[in-house]
Amino acid sequence: MPDDFGAIAELGGAAAVELAASTLVARGAKTDKCHNCGAPTFAAYCAVCGQERDTHRRSLWGLAHDFVAEIVSFDSRVLRTVIALLVQPGELPLAFREGRTRRYMPAVRLYLFVSLLFFLVLSITGIALFQIELREIPNAYVVRTTPNGRISIVANGHGGAPIPAVVGGALKAKRLSPGPHSGIATRVHFFGRIGEFHQSITPEGWANIAEIKADVLRAVGNDPHGWMAKNAVAMIEKLARDPAALNAPLTAWIPRVFFLLLPIFALLLAGFYIRQRRKFYFVDHLVFSLSIHSFVFAVLILAIGAAQVLAGGTVAKLIFAAMALYLFVAMKRFYAQGWLITALKFLSLSFMYVVFVLLPVLIMLLVTGFIEG
């Protein structure tokens, strides 16, 4: 019965539009057909579907004006969504759960928009998330032979204290011959321009890298389980040539992998709040996960701008603190539990996600990314 009334009301509305259009035509008014639904249109907007009457062949200036007006308007869903995402942790998933969906952009659309914007900004600015600079240190350690014939490795600059070392098949006797040897030190640079840092590897260092690579290849041979060792050596070799070598596989794989991380993070949330499963459905956890990962991309965009005036290491610490604080406050607001229980769940969730999910995935995508490189 309600469906019948709805159909009658819809037909009545269409008939009223037809009657009004006929009356206006009879009085000399000019009518058009709506380009969207085909209904007679005689005003600025279609009375049936609401589309504007004049939408065809707008000028470039008109399109630019509409775009800017939509972005900066205080009534814009885009602007309200951005404000809520950045300064109101937990508001977006809470609005979804409470049914206030018209105020903000849908969670999936927001995630896709922010993630695509991040990679676009990263490409345009030529910024690398991080670069690993390898520096060769002359006389970094000294190899000595003890009276009983054992090898002792002593580091310079450490008070001559012996360094425990495991001598495997990859270390040749000539590299462990008595005397001083060079070593490799690493330094990580965050949010620097690609090409800003350069490696300084001597011919002796390149010879050592080549020997290690040859040793690893001989050790694994045709072993199907040796692919990770092979690509780990390839990673070191590429880093020795380019400090920003890790960024290409990262930017290629992160968009794909994060689609898997989103539901995994939601599953972890569902596990931590299993006692509230009647109150929070899995879709609620998934929308919460989407909002958190959207914030991660948004704060990384801000970090790229901040890195232009602040040191990259300082920016990295600030965004890490911002992400942690945002997640904690969002969990408190969305799940509405006490501060103590929220803090315990926040710490446990963060540890499990970073140690058992995020880091293993990042390591895997780095190694597998070099296969394609």
C-alpha positions in Angstrom: 0.0 0.0 0.0 2.7 2.6 0.8 4.3 1.8 -2.6 1.1 2.4 -4.3 0.7 5.8 -2.6 4.3 6.6 -3.6 3.6 5.8 -7.2 0.4 7.8 -7.3 2.3 10.8 -5.7 5.1 10.5 -8.3 2.6 10.4 -11.2 0.7 13.3 -9.7 3.9 15.3 -9.4 4.8 14.6 -13.1 1.3 15.5 -14.2 1.5 18.8 -12.2 4.7 19.6 -14.0 3.2 18.8 -17.4 0.2 20.9 -16.6 2.3 23.9 -15.4 4.5 23.6 -18.5 1.5 23.6 -20.8 0.0 26.6 -19.1 3.3 28.6 -19.4 3.6 27.6 -23.1 0.1 28.8 -23.7 1.1 32.1 -22.2 4.1 32.4 -24.4 6.8 31.2 -22.0 9.7 29.2 -23.4 10.3 25.7 -22.0 13.1 23.2 -22.6 13.6 19.5 -21.8 15.8 18.6 -18.8 19.0 17.1 -20.1 19.1 14.6 -17.2 15.5 13.2 -17.0 13.7 14.7 -20.0 11.0 16.4 -18.0 9.8 19.9 -19.2 11.9 22.6 -17.7 10.9 26.2 -17.5 12.9 27.5 -14.5 16.5 27.6 -13.5 16.2 24.1 -12.1 14.3 21.0 -13.1 11.3 20.4 -11.0 11.6 16.6 -11.2 15.3 15.8 -10.6 16.7 19.2 -9.5 19.4 19.6 -12.2 20.3 23.0 -13.4 18.8 24.1 -16.7 21.9 25.6 -18.2 24.7 23.0 -17.9 25.9 22.6 -21.5 29.1 24.1 -22.9 30.2 26.2 -19.9 33.2 28.3 -20.4 36.5 27.4 -18.7 36.1 30.4 -16.4 32.7 29.1 -15.4 34.0 25.7 -14.6 36.9 27.1 -12.6 34.5 29.4 -10.7 32.2 26.5 -9.8 35.2 24.4 -8.7 36.6 27.1 -6.4 33.2 28.0 -5.1 32.5 24.3 -4.2 35.9 24.0 -2.4 35.8 27.2 -0.4 32.1 27.3 0.4 31.4 26.8 4.0 28.3 24.8 3.0 30.5 22.4 1.0 30.7 18.8 2.0 34.3 18.8 0.9 35.3 21.6 3.3 33.3 20.1 6.2 34.9 16.7 5.5 38.4 18.1 5.5 37.9 20.0 8.7 36.4 17.0 10.4 39.2 14.7 9.2 42.0 17.0 10.4 40.8 18.5 13.7 37.9 16.2 14.8 39.2 12.7 15.4 36.5 10.1 15.2 33.8 12.5 13.8 33.6 11.0 10.4 33.0 7.3 11.5 30.7 8.6 14.3 28.6 10.6 11.7 28.3 7.4 9.6 27.2 5.4 12.6 24.7 8.0 13.7 23.3 8.4 10.1 24.6 11.9 9.5 25.9 10.9 6.1 24.8 13.9 4.0 27.2 16.3 5.9 30.4 14.6 4.7 31.9 12.8 1.8 31.5 9.0 1.8 34.4 7.2 3.5 35.6 5.3 0.5 35.5 8.4 -1.8 37.4 10.4 0.8 40.1 7.7 1.2 40.6 7.4 -2.6 40.7 11.2 -3.0 43.2 11.8 -0.2 45.5 8.9 -1.2 45.5 9.9 -4.9 46.2 13.5 -3.8 49.1 12.4 -1.7 50.8 10.5 -4.5 50.2 13.4 -6.9 51.9 15.8 -4.5 54.7 13.4 -3.8 55.3 13.1 -7.6 55.1 16.8 -8.3 57.4 18.0 -5.5 60.0 15.3 -6.1 60.1 14.4 -2.4 61.2 11.0 -1.1 59.5 9.7 2.1 63.0 8.6 3.2 66.4 8.1 1.8 69.1 5.9 3.2 72.6 7.3 2.8 75.5 4.8 3.0 78.8 6.2 4.1 82.0 4.2 4.0 84.1 4.7 7.1 87.9 4.0 6.6 89.5 1.8 9.3 86.2 1.2 10.9 87.4 -2.0 12.5 90.6 -4.0 12.9 90.9 -7.8 12.5 93.3 -9.5 14.9 94.4 -13.1 15.4 94.5 -14.3 19.0 97.3 -16.6 20.2 94.9 -19.6 20.0 94.2 -18.9 16.3 90.8 -17.4 16.7 89.7 -14.2 15.0 89.0 -11.1 17.0 87.2 -8.0 15.5 87.8 -4.7 17.3 86.0 -1.6 16.4 87.8 1.7 16.3 86.2 4.4 18.3 84.7 1.9 20.8 87.7 1.8 23.3 89.1 -1.2 21.5 86.3 -3.5 22.8 85.9 -6.7 20.9 82.7 -7.0 18.8 81.0 -10.4 18.8 80.8 -11.6 15.2 79.3 -14.6 13.5 81.7 -15.7 10.7 79.6 -17.4 8.0 80.2 -18.7 4.5 79.6 -15.2 3.1 82.7 -13.8 4.8 85.9 -14.7 3.0 89.3 -15.1 4.7 90.8 -12.3 2.8 88.2 -9.9 4.1 89.0 -11.1 7.6 92.7 -10.8 7.1 94.6 -9.1 10.0 94.7 -5.4 9.7 92.3 -2.4 9.4 89.1 -2.7 7.2 86.6 -0.2 6.1 82.9 -0.3 7.3 79.6 1.0 6.1 77.4 3.4 8.2 73.9 4.3 7.4 72.0 7.5 7.9 68.2 7.9 7.2 66.9 11.2 5.8 63.1 11.9 5.9 61.2 14.0 3.4 64.2 15.1 1.4 64.3 15.9 -2.3 65.3 13.1 -4.6 68.9 13.6 -5.6 69.8 15.7 -2.6 71.9 13.0 -1.0 74.6 10.9 -2.7 76.6 7.8 -1.7 80.3 7.8 -1.3 81.5 4.2 -1.8 85.1 3.6 -2.6 86.3 0.9 -5.1 87.2 -1.3 -2.1 83.6 -1.0 -0.9 82.1 -1.9 -4.3 84.5 -4.9 -4.4 83.2 -6.0 -1.0 79.6 -5.6 -2.1 80.3 -7.6 -5.3 81.9 -10.4 -3.3 79.0 -10.6 -0.8 76.6 -10.8 -3.7 78.5 -13.6 -5.4 78.8 -15.5 -2.1 75.1 -15.3 -1.5 74.2 -16.4 -5.0 76.5 -19.4 -4.7 75.1 -20.2 -1.3 71.5 -20.2 -2.3 72.1 -21.7 -5.8 68.8 -22.8 -7.3 67.1 -23.0 -3.9 63.5 -21.7 -4.4 63.5 -20.4 -0.9 66.6 -18.2 -1.5 64.8 -15.5 -3.5 64.5 -13.2 -0.4 68.3 -13.4 0.2 69.0 -12.6 -3.5 66.7 -9.6 -3.5 68.0 -8.4 -0.1 71.5 -8.3 -1.6 70.0 -6.5 -4.7 68.4 -4.0 -2.4 71.7 -3.2 -0.8 73.4 -2.9 -4.1 70.7 -0.4 -5.4 70.9 1.6 -2.2 74.7 1.9 -2.7 73.9 3.6 -6.0 70.9 5.6 -5.1 69.8 6.6 -1.5 66.2 7.1 -2.8 66.0 3.6 -4.4 63.4 2.4 -1.9 60.8 5.0 -2.8 60.0 3.6 -6.3 58.8 0.2 -5.0 57.1 1.9 -2.0 55.0 4.3 -4.2 54.2 1.4 -6.6 53.0 -1.0 -3.9 51.5 1.0 -1.1 48.2 1.9 -2.9 47.6 -1.9 -3.6 48.7 -3.1 -0.2 46.7 -0.6 1.8 43.5 -2.0 0.4 44.5 -5.2 2.3 45.6 -3.4 5.4 42.2 -1.5 5.7 40.1 -4.6 6.4 42.9 -6.2 8.5 42.9 -3.1 10.8 39.1 -3.3 10.9 39.4 -7.0 12.0 41.8 -6.1 14.7 39.3 -3.4 15.9 36.5 -5.9 15.8 38.6 -8.2 18.0 39.4 -5.6 20.6 35.7 -4.5 20.8 34.1 -8.0 20.4 32.0 -7.5 23.6 30.3 -4.6 21.8 29.7 -6.5 18.6 25.9 -5.9 18.9 26.6 -2.2 19.0 29.3 -1.9 16.4 29.0 -3.9 13.1 32.0 -4.7 11.0 31.2 -2.0 8.6 31.5 0.5 11.5 35.1 -0.7 12.2 35.8 -0.6 8.4 34.6 3.1 8.2 36.8 3.9 11.2 39.8 2.2 9.5 39.1 4.2 6.3 39.1 7.5 8.3 42.3 6.7 10.1 44.2 5.8 7.0 42.7 8.8 5.2 44.2 11.0 8.0 47.6 9.3 7.6 47.7 10.3 3.9 46.4 13.8 4.8 49.1 14.4 7.5 51.7 13.1 5.1 50.7 15.8 2.6 51.0 18.4 5.3 54.4 16.9 6.2 55.7 17.4 2.7 54.9 21.1 3.0 56.4 21.3 6.5 59.6 19.7 5.3 60.3 22.8 3.2 60.9 24.8 6.4 61.7 22.2 9.0 64.3 19.4 9.2 63.0 16.1 7.9 63.8 14.3 11.1 61.8 16.8 13.1 58.8 16.5 10.7 58.9 12.7 11.0 58.7 12.9 14.8 55.9 15.4 14.6 53.7 13.3 12.2 54.4 10.1 14.2 53.1 11.9 17.4 50.2 13.4 15.5 49.1 9.9 14.1 49.4 8.3 17.6 47.4 11.1 19.3 44.8 11.2 16.5 44.2 7.4 16.7 43.9 7.5 20.5 41.4 10.4 20.6 39.4 8.9 17.7 39.1 5.5 19.5 38.0 7.3 22.7 35.3 9.3 20.9 34.0 6.7 18.5 33.9 3.7 20.9 33.0 5.8 24.0 35.0 3.9 26.6 37.0 5.2 29.5 40.4 6.8 29.1 42.3 3.9 30.8 40.7 1.1 28.8 41.0 3.1 25.6 44.7 3.7 26.3 45.3 0.0 26.9 43.5 -1.0 23.7 45.3 1.8 21.8 48.8 0.5 22.9 47.9 -3.1 22.2 46.3 -2.4 18.9 49.2 -0.2 17.7 51.8 -2.8 18.7 50.0 -5.6 17.0 49.3 -3.6 13.8 52.8 -2.2 13.5 54.9 -5.2 14.5 52.8 -8.1 13.1 51.1 -6.4 10.1 52.6 -3.1 8.9 56.3 -3.8 9.2 56.2 -7.3 7.7 54.2 -6.0 4.8 56.5 -3.1 4.2 59.6 -5.5 4.3 57.8 -7.8 1.8 56.8 -5.1 -0.6 60.4 -3.7 -0.5 61.9 -7.0 -1.3 59.3 -8.0 -3.9 59.4 -4.5 -5.4 63.1 -5.0 -6.2 62.2 -8.1 -8.2 60.3 -5.9 -10.7 63.1 -3.3 -10.6 
